[in-house]
Amino acid sequence: MDVHVPLVITETLRRRGVNVLRAQEDKAERMEDSALLDRASALKRVLFTQDDDFLVECAKRQANLIPFFGLIYAHQMKITIGQCVRDLNLIANVYDPSDIENRVEYLPLE
């Protein structure tokens, strides 16, 4: 989870059995976006964010064929916390990591 994701999303996903790591817990809360994306990739974790800057970073990586483990993006004004939880839970339980590798998945899924 990126640093700005509401804690309630993380806590609810954990109650549902989803293995979630917040940037703050990984001592990565002050990392630049590119470094945080690298850190998530090194840990083999998909990064969830509501920060538009990550879309620019991922587009650069895709254009230059620089691998990353994957990004899930939700615009904070276009999705509810409940939708985030539902969709992230679905992704965690249905997707294979290779389904998102080097891609950006947008929420809500509908």
VMD Tcl script that draws the C-alpha trace (Angstrom):
set ca {
  {0.00 0.00 0.00}
  {1.19 3.46 -0.88}
  {1.49 5.86 2.07}
  {-1.73 7.76 1.31}
  {-4.07 4.77 1.16}
  {-6.59 4.96 4.03}
  {-5.66 2.61 6.87}
  {-9.21 1.22 6.97}
  {-8.63 -0.40 3.54}
  {-5.53 -2.20 4.80}
  {-7.17 -3.28 8.06}
  {-10.29 -4.60 6.35}
  {-8.28 -6.56 3.79}
  {-6.19 -8.09 6.57}
  {-9.35 -9.18 8.40}
  {-10.29 -10.96 5.17}
  {-6.94 -12.78 5.10}
  {-5.17 -10.68 2.46}
  {-1.42 -10.26 3.02}
  {-0.94 -6.48 2.88}
  {2.19 -4.44 3.57}
  {1.95 -0.69 4.08}
  {4.85 1.50 2.96}
  {4.99 2.83 6.52}
  {5.53 -0.68 7.92}
  {8.36 -1.25 5.46}
  {10.04 2.05 6.46}
  {9.41 3.24 2.90}
  {7.06 6.13 3.62}
  {9.55 8.76 2.46}
  {10.64 7.04 -0.74}
  {10.20 8.70 -4.11}
  {7.54 7.06 -6.27}
  {10.06 5.30 -8.53}
  {11.96 3.92 -5.53}
  {8.73 2.72 -3.89}
  {7.72 0.96 -7.09}
  {11.18 -0.65 -7.21}
  {10.85 -1.70 -3.57}
  {7.45 -3.29 -4.18}
  {8.88 -5.14 -7.19}
  {11.87 -6.35 -5.15}
  {9.42 -7.76 -2.61}
  {7.34 -9.27 -5.44}
  {4.32 -7.23 -4.40}
  {1.81 -5.33 -6.45}
  {1.53 -1.72 -5.31}
  {-1.87 -0.14 -4.67}
  {-2.07 3.64 -4.89}
  {-4.41 6.55 -5.39}
  {-1.56 8.82 -6.49}
  {-1.68 9.89 -10.16}
  {2.11 10.30 -10.26}
  {2.51 6.52 -10.27}
  {0.61 6.35 -13.56}
  {3.27 8.56 -15.15}
  {6.06 6.42 -13.68}
  {4.48 3.18 -14.91}
  {3.88 4.61 -18.38}
  {7.58 5.50 -18.60}
  {8.55 2.01 -17.52}
  {6.20 0.40 -20.00}
  {7.48 2.60 -22.84}
  {11.10 1.78 -21.97}
  {10.45 -1.90 -21.19}
  {11.56 -1.48 -17.58}
  {9.88 -4.23 -15.56}
  {7.79 -3.68 -12.45}
  {5.67 -6.10 -10.49}
  {2.41 -4.29 -11.13}
  {0.30 -1.37 -10.01}
  {-3.32 -1.09 -8.98}
  {-4.68 2.44 -9.20}
  {-7.92 3.99 -7.99}
  {-8.80 7.66 -8.25}
  {-9.80 8.67 -4.73}
  {-12.82 10.68 -5.91}
  {-14.22 7.94 -8.15}
  {-14.32 4.97 -5.79}
  {-15.56 4.26 -2.29}
  {-13.56 2.55 0.42}
  {-15.97 -0.38 0.17}
  {-15.36 -0.72 -3.57}
  {-11.59 -0.61 -3.00}
  {-11.80 -3.37 -0.42}
  {-14.09 -5.52 -2.57}
  {-11.97 -5.16 -5.71}
  {-8.60 -5.54 -3.98}
  {-9.88 -8.63 -2.17}
  {-11.05 -10.09 -5.48}
  {-7.71 -9.37 -7.15}
  {-5.79 -10.90 -4.23}
  {-7.86 -14.07 -4.36}
  {-8.33 -14.54 -8.10}
  {-5.44 -13.00 -9.98}
  {-2.11 -14.70 -10.47}
  {0.81 -12.27 -9.98}
  {1.69 -12.66 -13.66}
  {-1.74 -11.22 -14.55}
  {-0.61 -7.79 -13.34}
  {3.14 -7.88 -13.95}
  {4.22 -4.78 -15.92}
  {0.62 -3.57 -16.03}
  {-1.64 -1.06 -14.37}
  {-5.02 -2.30 -13.19}
  {-7.67 0.37 -12.62}
  {-10.34 0.30 -9.94}
  {-13.25 0.01 -9.78}
  {-13.17 -3.22 -11.78}
  {-16.73 -2.91 -13.09}
}
mol new
graphics top color blue
foreach p $ca { graphics top sphere $p radius 0.5 }
foreach p [lrange $ca 0 end-1] q [lrange $ca 1 end] { graphics top cylinder $p $q radius 0.2 }
display resetview
